[in-house]
Amino acid sequence: MKKNVWILICLAIITFWQEGVFALQLQIIDHARIHTSPSSSSPFVDVASTGDTLPVLEKNGEWFKTKYRGNEGWVLSSQVRLISGTGSGSANLFTKQDVSMLPPVPEESSQLTQKWARVTGNNIRILEYLSPESPFLVIARKGDVFPLFHQGDTWCRVVCKDTIGVVRCSELEILDVPPTGSIILKEAKTVLIIVLGASLVIVLIVGLVTYRHISAERKRNIFVKKNALILAKETKMVQYMLTNASAPVEHCFSEIGFNVNVTKDSVTARQNIEHSLPDLILVDWNFEPAILAKLENLLVRLDSSALNIYFLFYNVPDPSSVPQSKVLKNVSFFGPTLSDRDIFAVVTPLITSGEQGAKNVQASVQRCALQGEIAGGNLLEVLQFIEIGSKTGCLMIDIRKNPFGLVYFKNGKIIYAAAAKGQGVQAVYSILNLSSGNFRFIVNKTPKTANLNLSTLSVLMEWTKEKDEAHRS
């Protein structure tokens, strides 16, 4: 009985020793991905670190099945070395022939910082692993330099894209030190070029913003805010010639920058005129009987500056029959129909400030807020002014009182354009190509939709370029 027990104990010891000696394990020689299947294109579940030891569960070609941190997966044979160790049931998976067919593994990776590999040909593929089906990490050009990881008889392993790649040794020149103009120096040169380019762009942007701010401020200083007083008991509608729409007369003046006050009785009207002296007074001819004579009497009692107020009478039955006023210096009479063109023809000279430089101010005012004729390239100046001043509004264009097109701006950028010959950028080009017509810019008018979002300056530059090319041809 005792003899049988000792025999069983000896057999157990021999079996344990055999499994301990002949069982094989995998040791990671480089950071290795643990894939879900034996294919580099399959997802990976984890990344094993250099020196980690993993059990061998199965072999499939150049792939080993293993288990790492609770996850089973496959690792490429070129990224591991086989070592003996404790295990269970693994020894019978491999033969000596299997082991001899594995790719050679360097004893140590000290060559990583000792030698460099320079590519001697063009369009050299650096493979992910040694196999005809292997994908490539990168296509190297002649002169590219990589850190050398291991040098074999036929194949070398180099550091590429934070991993190890395989390339034929015959396509490389092995160097002891990185050469002048190596990949490190190239990267440093690239970084320097990027930094210098970014600095230049920043300087240009700061200069452009400063120039625009100074120009816009100079333009804004030209204008003086004006006040308008409307004497009417009923709202008067103004016909917009370009869009065939209509709007209250007070709205028409507000959108071009006037402070508008409306009064419906003579007492309040007299108080407003006596205390504030507006720049413009719009009067409904039906406001009171003999309203012209009453206003003349009122102004005679005030100081001489009151005589410079501009009067605009509307709803006059027969404007041509009204005798010229001996008191009012600046006065216009209109019949029952009132259009925006009638108003702007009168108001444009009014909002020029001062007598000095009146012509220059007049031109600037037309470009900024009112209207003018398309002649001599002034439409190009209008768009430049809108862009520099970061204006928001609508530029309306008509030819012989027929609508031709319109362009909407937001903070100086073109956000919508439409014309008789299309929409978008081509509509802007067709407007700029006009040699005659009329324009009017309405401040703070916005579209219901947008079909562009372009810098006005860039559109003008492209239009100028097209014009020059067409001229040469």
C-alpha positions, 0 to 999 in steps of 0.5 A: 500500500505504501509503495503505491502511494510513493509511486503516485507521488513520484508521477505527480512530481515528474508531471509537474516538472515536465509542465514547468520545464516545457510550458512556453509563455510570451514575453512582450519585446515591444508595446503590442496590441492585443487584437480580437482576432488574428488580423492587424485590421481587427479591433484591439482590446488592450496594449501590453507593455514591454516585458509583460509575460503572457500565457499561450493559449493557441497558435494560428500562423504568425499569431498567438492567442493569449490572455491579458488583464482578463481579456483574451486576444491575439498578438503578432509573433514579431512583437513577442519572444517565447520563453519557458515558464510555468503553465498548464497544457501549453507545451504541446502547442508548439514544436521545435520547428514552430519555434525555429520559424519565428522571426529573430528577436534582439537580445536587447533594444539598446540599439534604439538610440545608438544607430539610425537608418537612412532610406536610400531609395524612393517610395520605400514601404515600411511594413507593419509586420513581416508578411506579404499581407502586411499593411504599410505604416508609411511610404518613405522617400530618399533621405528620410531618417528613422531610429534603428531598432534592430538590424537583421541579415535581410530585414531591419526594424525601425521606429516609425509613427511611435511603433516598430516597422519592418523594411529591407536592409538593402534599402537602408544605410545604417548610420552611427549618428543622425546626419545633418538634415535628419528628420529631427532637423526637418521637424525643427525647421518645419516648426520654425516656418510655422511660427514665423508664418503665424507671426506674420499673419497676426501682424497683418491681422492687427494692422488690418483691424487697426486700419479699418478702425481708424478709417471707420472712425474718420468716416463716422466723424463726418456725419452729424445726427439730425432731428426731424419733426412731423406735423400730421394728424394721420400717418403718411405712407411713402412709396419705395420705388425699388421694391414697390413696398410702402412704409410710414414717413417716420420710418423712412426717415428713421432708417436713414439716421434721423431722430424723428418726433411726431406731433398731432396738435398745433400747441405741441408743435409750436413748443417743439419748434421753439425749444428744440429747433429741428433740422427738418419739419415735414408738414401735412398740408391738411394739418391746419388751415393756412398752415404755411402762414402760421409757420412763417409767423412763428419763425419770424418771432424766433432767432435767425437760426430758425430760418435755416430749418428745412420744410417739406410740405406734402398733400399739397393739392397743386404744388406748382401754384403755391407762391414762394415764401418770403420767410422760409429759405428752404422749402419744398412742396409735394402732392398727395403721392410721396415717394422715397426718391422725392424725399431723398432728393431733398434730404441729401443736401440737408444732412451735410454738416457745415459749408466747408468741404460741402462737396466731399461731405456730400459724396460721403453722405450719399455713399453712407446712408442715402442715394446717388448715381452710378457713374465713374466707379463710385459704386465700387467706393460705396462697397469699400466704404460699407466694408471698412465701416462694418455697415449693416443694411441694404444697397438697392440698385435701379435703372431708369426707376426699374428695380435691378438688384439689391445686396444685403450687408451685415457688419460689412460682409455680404450675406445676400445678393440678388439681381436681374441676372441671378443670385449670389456672387454673380449678382454682385458682379452684374451690379458692379458692371453697371455703368449707369443707374441709381443706388440707395443704401438703407441702414440696418435693413436685414433680409429674411434669408441669406445666400452668401457669407463673404468678405466684401473686400474679397468679392471686390478683389475677385471681380477686379481680377476677372475684369483684368483677365477679360481685358487682357483676352 
